[in-house]
Amino acid sequence: GENDPYFSMYLTDIFGDESVRLIEEFDNNDQPFFLNLWWLTPHKPYEPAPEPHWSATAAEGISDDQHRFRSMMARMDYNFGKVLDTLDRLGIADNTIVIFVSDNGGAWEANNGKLKGGKTDLHEGGIRVAGLARWPGHIQPGSASDVLTHSNDLLPTLCSAAGVTLP
């Protein structure tokens, strides 16, 4: 309800702040951790992001939905940066694998390039997404790969990197 401190906050900010809080708590207790963060952004209904991201994403010739979409993406990027900065500030980035990937191709506001289709579609534009990974000392910054993978590859890959036997 209205007495909840998060009541009037932007959901992406709540996710960013809570992620930072949890990482700090785990670090303070010398605990290894797994944080699965689903930003849910962008997703309808498109809500304008708080300043400065609303004004910063304005552009002539775009629809109100496109403006909202862009501001939501900018706000998610800002909050994701806070999470990465926290790992750096605590000195645990070198021992932390970060993976960023979407669950589906872009909605109609996205640019899927040459790929046919988009979100809710089984064509490549709906299921093929880019992914980012950061693991300082193990993944070369700025490196790229065109190897196709599937989300099912994450569990065995992360277990291997952590030296954990697959369940």
C-alpha positions as CSV (number, residue, x, y, z in Angstrom):
1,G,0.0,0.0,0.0
2,E,0.9,3.7,0.2
3,N,2.9,3.1,3.4
4,D,5.3,0.8,1.6
5,P,8.6,2.7,0.9
6,Y,8.6,1.2,-2.6
7,F,5.0,2.2,-3.4
8,S,5.9,5.3,-5.5
9,M,9.2,4.0,-6.9
10,Y,9.9,2.9,-10.4
11,L,10.1,-0.9,-10.6
12,T,13.4,-1.0,-12.4
13,D,14.9,1.2,-9.6
14,I,13.6,-1.2,-7.0
15,F,15.3,-4.1,-8.8
16,G,18.5,-2.2,-9.1
17,D,18.5,-1.1,-5.5
18,E,17.6,-4.5,-4.1
19,S,20.2,-6.2,-6.2
20,V,22.9,-3.8,-4.8
21,R,21.6,-4.4,-1.3
22,L,21.7,-8.1,-1.6
23,I,25.2,-8.1,-3.2
24,E,26.5,-5.9,-0.3
25,E,24.8,-8.2,2.2
26,F,26.4,-11.4,0.7
27,D,29.8,-9.7,0.5
28,N,29.6,-8.5,4.2
29,N,28.9,-12.1,5.2
30,D,31.6,-13.5,2.9
31,Q,28.9,-15.6,1.1
32,P,29.1,-16.7,-2.4
33,F,25.9,-15.9,-4.2
34,F,23.7,-16.5,-7.3
35,L,21.5,-13.6,-8.2
36,N,18.9,-14.1,-10.9
37,L,17.7,-10.7,-11.9
38,W,14.8,-10.4,-14.3
39,W,14.5,-6.7,-15.1
40,L,11.0,-7.1,-16.8
41,T,12.0,-4.1,-18.9
42,P,10.9,-3.2,-21.4
43,H,7.4,-4.6,-21.0
44,K,4.0,-3.3,-21.6
45,P,2.5,-1.2,-20.2
46,Y,5.3,1.2,-21.2
47,E,5.8,3.6,-18.3
48,P,8.0,6.7,-18.7
49,A,11.3,6.4,-16.8
50,P,12.2,9.0,-14.2
51,E,14.5,11.9,-15.1
52,P,17.0,12.2,-16.5
53,H,16.2,9.2,-18.7
54,W,12.8,10.5,-19.9
55,S,14.2,13.8,-21.3
56,A,17.4,12.2,-22.5
57,T,15.5,9.8,-24.8
58,A,13.2,12.3,-26.5
59,A,13.6,12.5,-30.2
60,E,11.7,14.1,-33.0
61,G,9.5,11.8,-35.1
62,I,9.1,9.0,-32.6
63,S,5.8,7.9,-31.1
64,D,5.0,8.2,-27.4
65,D,5.3,4.4,-27.0
66,Q,8.8,4.5,-28.7
67,H,9.8,7.3,-26.3
68,R,8.6,5.4,-23.3
69,F,10.3,2.2,-24.6
70,R,13.6,4.1,-25.0
71,S,13.4,5.7,-21.6
72,M,12.7,2.3,-19.9
73,M,15.8,0.8,-21.7
74,A,18.0,3.8,-20.6
75,R,16.8,3.4,-17.0
76,M,17.5,-0.4,-17.0
77,D,21.0,0.3,-18.4
78,Y,21.5,2.8,-15.6
79,N,20.5,0.3,-12.9
80,F,22.5,-2.5,-14.5
81,G,25.5,-0.1,-14.3
82,K,24.8,0.3,-10.6
83,V,25.0,-3.5,-10.1
84,L,28.3,-3.8,-12.1
85,D,29.7,-0.8,-10.2
86,T,28.9,-2.5,-6.9
87,L,30.8,-5.6,-7.9
88,D,33.8,-3.4,-8.9
89,R,33.6,-1.3,-5.7
90,L,33.5,-4.4,-3.4
91,G,36.4,-5.9,-5.3
92,I,34.5,-9.1,-6.2
93,A,34.1,-8.5,-10.0
94,D,37.0,-10.8,-10.8
95,N,35.2,-13.6,-9.0
96,T,31.8,-12.9,-10.4
97,I,30.3,-14.0,-13.7
98,V,27.7,-11.7,-15.0
99,I,25.4,-12.8,-17.9
100,F,22.9,-10.4,-19.5
101,V,20.4,-11.9,-22.0
102,S,16.8,-11.4,-23.1
103,D,14.2,-14.1,-23.0
104,N,12.9,-13.3,-26.5
105,G,13.5,-11.2,-29.5
106,G,12.5,-7.5,-29.6
107,A,8.9,-6.2,-29.6
108,W,7.7,-4.1,-32.5
109,E,9.7,-1.1,-31.2
110,A,13.0,-3.0,-31.5
111,N,15.2,-3.3,-34.5
112,N,15.8,-7.0,-35.2
113,G,17.8,-6.2,-38.3
114,K,17.6,-8.9,-41.0
115,L,15.9,-11.4,-38.7
116,K,12.3,-12.2,-39.5
117,G,9.7,-11.8,-36.7
118,G,9.9,-10.6,-33.1
119,K,8.6,-11.2,-29.6
120,T,5.9,-14.0,-29.5
121,D,7.1,-15.3,-32.8
122,L,9.1,-18.5,-33.4
123,H,11.0,-17.0,-36.3
124,E,14.6,-16.1,-35.6
125,G,13.7,-12.5,-34.7
126,G,11.6,-13.8,-31.9
127,I,14.0,-16.4,-30.4
128,R,17.5,-15.3,-31.4
129,V,18.9,-12.7,-29.0
130,A,22.3,-11.2,-28.3
131,G,23.9,-11.9,-24.9
132,L,26.6,-10.2,-22.9
133,A,29.0,-11.8,-20.4
134,R,31.5,-10.2,-18.0
135,W,34.1,-12.1,-16.0
136,P,37.2,-10.0,-15.6
137,G,40.4,-12.0,-16.1
138,H,38.5,-14.8,-18.0
139,I,36.5,-13.0,-20.7
140,Q,38.4,-10.4,-22.8
141,P,36.6,-7.1,-22.7
142,G,35.2,-6.2,-26.1
143,S,35.6,-9.7,-27.4
144,A,32.8,-11.2,-29.5
145,S,31.6,-14.7,-30.6
146,D,29.2,-15.8,-33.2
147,V,28.8,-19.3,-31.7
148,L,25.1,-20.2,-31.3
149,T,24.1,-21.3,-27.8
150,H,20.9,-21.9,-26.0
151,S,19.7,-21.0,-22.5
152,N,20.0,-24.7,-21.6
153,D,23.8,-24.2,-22.0
154,L,23.9,-21.8,-19.0
155,L,23.7,-24.4,-16.2
156,P,26.5,-26.7,-17.4
157,T,28.7,-23.7,-18.4
158,L,28.3,-21.9,-15.1
159,C,28.8,-25.1,-13.1
160,S,32.0,-25.8,-15.0
161,A,33.3,-22.2,-14.4
162,A,32.5,-22.5,-10.7
163,G,34.1,-26.0,-10.4
164,V,30.7,-27.5,-9.4
165,T,29.7,-31.0,-10.5
166,L,26.5,-31.0,-12.5
167,P,23.5,-32.1,-10.5
